[in-house]
Amino acid sequence: MSDAAVLSIRNATKTFGQRRALDDVSLEVRKGEMIALIGPSGSGKSTLLRSISALQTIDAGPGVIVAFDGPVQENGKISPNVRRTRTRIGMIFQQFNLVGRLSLFTNVALGSLGRIGFWRAAFGLWPAETKQAAMAALHRFGVAEYATQRANTLSGGQQQRGAIARALVQKAKIILADEPVASLDPVSARRVMEILRELNQQDGLTVIVTLHQVDYALRYCRRVVALKAGRMVYDGSAEGLTRDRLIDIYGPEFEDVFWEGAPQ
């Protein structure tokens, strides 16, 4: 792992039955980067993010994942010391992963769970620091007025902003966003992508976001990594993703739905 890297994946492979979801993937991520992870459905994007966050194991063998110089997993086993590393990695999901019956404020405050302990959180005994951080994050992302409202009564865009606020309260240094705009309308999707870019540029957070929308990848991320059938087939600048490269990644059908503003 180089001095500038905050995340290193080396020779990561993951198989599900006869299907190889990740095939010897290696990637280094530098502090403060915002990377779009693209590729067809089933290419391994979500599998890679879940492996980085230790939500699943990679196959036994030479594969290793390291974050902040601490091992996340290697040889098919999660590191026994992964909890400390995971507190610095925020995960944002397509379906928001908020507890629907709890208020938006409580969901956001749960970002501090790794620091305050389960029982204080269970009884809502939030430290003043957590309360202030949660409300500040809600204000910042324009959803403070919904703080007392049950999460499952909010729109998708409002819930996703709450999920990002939770990662901010967590004090995450890396944000992994797995299709965070896939179920949102275009206006809400753009707002979520703008928030992620703001956290990257203003707060210096490292962001890896998986996207089906190639135009968003080109618009918001300087570096793009593409997977196809579990293998990394592109790692470079957004400007380098020409029409021919994208057709190679997605197949000839991509020509019919190619974003009009993409590079030629």
N, C-alpha and C positions, 0 to 999 in steps of 0.2 A: 504494500500500500504506500503510495507516494506521499510526500509531506503535505501536498495541497489537497489530497483526496479526503473526503469524509466518509466515503462509502466505496467498498471494493467487492466486486463479485468475480470469482475466478472459477472457471470450468464447472459452472453449475448445470446439473442435469436433473430432470424430474420426469419420471414416467408414471403414467396411469394405465395399468394393464399393458396393452400392446402399443399404446400411444406415447410418444415422447413429447411432452409439453414444453420442456426446455432441453436443448441439445448443446451442451458444452458452451454455455453463455459466459462471457467475461466482459466486465464493464467497470470502469472507474469513474466516479462522480466527484467533481471538485466542489469545494465549499462555494455556495452562492450561485450555483448553476440552476437554470430552469430548463428541464429536459422534457420534451414530448416523446412518449413511447407509443409508436403507432404500429399497425399491422392488421391483417385480416382477423376476423373472429376466429378464435381457436389458435392464434399464433403464439400464445404464451405470455401475453402482456400481464394479465391479472395474476397468473401463476408466479411471474417474476416478482411483482410487488408483494404478494403474500409470503414469498420466501424471504424477501428482504426484511419484512416485519415479523418474521418467525411465526406466522400463522400456519405455516406448513413447513415440512422438512423437504430438503432436496435429497436426491439419492445418495446412498453411501458411496464413497469413492474420493476422488481428489477435490471435489467441489468445496469451496469455502466462501462464506460471506462475512465481511468485517465492516463494522460501522464505528466511527470515532475511535479507531485502534482497538476496539473490543470485539471479540468473535461473536457473531450472531449464531452461526451454525457451521459445522464442518463434519465431514464423514457421515452425513445422514442423521446427525444429532444436533438438537438445539443446545446452545451453550448454557451451562448451569448458572452463569452470571448474566444472562441476557436481559433480565428485568431492568437493570440500571440503564442498559443501552436503549431498550424499548421506550423508556420514558422520554427519550429525546427524539423519537420518531413518531410523528402524527400520521394516522391513517384516515383518509376520507373516502367513503364508499359511494357508489352510484345510488344506493337506496338509503343514504344518509346515516343509518344505524343510530338514530336517536331512540330513546325510550318513549314511546308515544304517549303513555299515560302521565309522564312527568312533565313539569313545566319546561319551557325553553331555558330559563335560567338554570334550573337544576341540571339539565343535560350539559350545559356549557360548564357549570361548576365541576362536574364530574371529571373534567380534564385534569383536575388537581389530585385525583384519587391516588396516584403513585407517590404523592408527597405527604398527604394527610392521613392516609389509612382508610380501610373499608368502613369501620364502625362510625367514625365521625361523619363520613359521607352518608351512610345509611340513615342516620338520625338528623341529617341536615345541619350538622354543627360546623358550618363553614367558617374558617378563619377570615378575619377582615380582609386579608390580602386576596383570598380567593373571591370574596364578594366583589371587591373593587375591580379585580382583573376580569371577572365574568361580565360585569356591567360595562366596563370600558370596551371589551371586545364586541359586545352586542351593539353598543353605540357606534363603534367604528364601522360596523358592517350594516348599519341601518335597520336593525331589528330589535332595538331596545324596547320599543313600545309593546312587543309581544312577549316580554320576559316572563310574565306570569301565566301565559297561555299554554295549554297542553300542546306538546309538540305535534301530535297527530291531527291537530286542527289547523295547522299552518300549511301554506303552499310549499311545493317542492323547492322553490328557490329560497324561501325563508328558512326551511329546514336545513338546506345545504349551507347557507351562511352561518347557521347555528353550529353545524358540524365543524366548519372552519374556525369559528370562534372557540370551540372546545379545544382544538389543537393549539390555538394561541395560549389559552389558559394552561394547557399542558406544558407550555414552554418548549415545544418541539423545535428542533433545529433542522430537521428534515421533514418535509411533508410529502407523503405518498398519496396521490389522488387517483383513485381507480374509476375511470369513466365518470367524473363528478358532474358532467353536464349532459349525460346521455338521456336522462328522463326529464329535462327542463325545456321550457319554451325558449326561443332564441334570445329574448331580452334577458331573462334570468340567467341563461347560459353565459351570455357575454359578461354579465355582472360578476358571476362566479370566477370566470377566467381573469377578469380585471383585478379581482381581489387577490387571486393567487399570484399574479404578476406584481401587485403592490407589495405583498409579503416578501417576495423574492427581491425586488429592487430597493424597497425602503427599509425592510427589516433584515435583509441579508440572509433569509432562509433559503435553504436548498429545496427545490421542488422537482419532483418527478411526477408527471401527469400522463395517464394513458388516455388516448383520444381516438374516437372513430372519425371525428371531423378533422380532415386533413387541413382545411383552411384555418382552423383554430391553432393547429400545431405550427403552421407557418407564420401565423400572425403574432403569437404570444411567446414562442420559444426560439431561442437562437440555435440550440442544439436539438437534433432529432435522432432518435434511435428507432430502427425498424426491425421487427421480428417477423419471420415467416416460417411456419411449421416448426417453431421452437428454436430456430437458429437466427442469430443476428445477421442481417443482410445489409444494414446501413447504419453508420454512426458518423454524423457530420453536421454541417451547418444546414439550416433551413433553406438557404439559397441554393444548396447543392441538390435539392430534391427536384429534379427536372421531371417533366411529364413522362419521359421514358423510364426513369428510375421508379416512379410511382406505379406505372403500369407493370413493371417487373415485380414489384412488391405485391400488388393487389390482383394482378391478372388483367387480361384484355378488356374485361367488362368495366373496369374502372374508367376507361375512356368515355363511356356513356354518361358517367355521373361526375366527371372531373370538375373540380371547382374552377370557375371561369378565371379567377384571378391568380391561379397558381403559376409558378415560373415556367417558361417554355424551354 
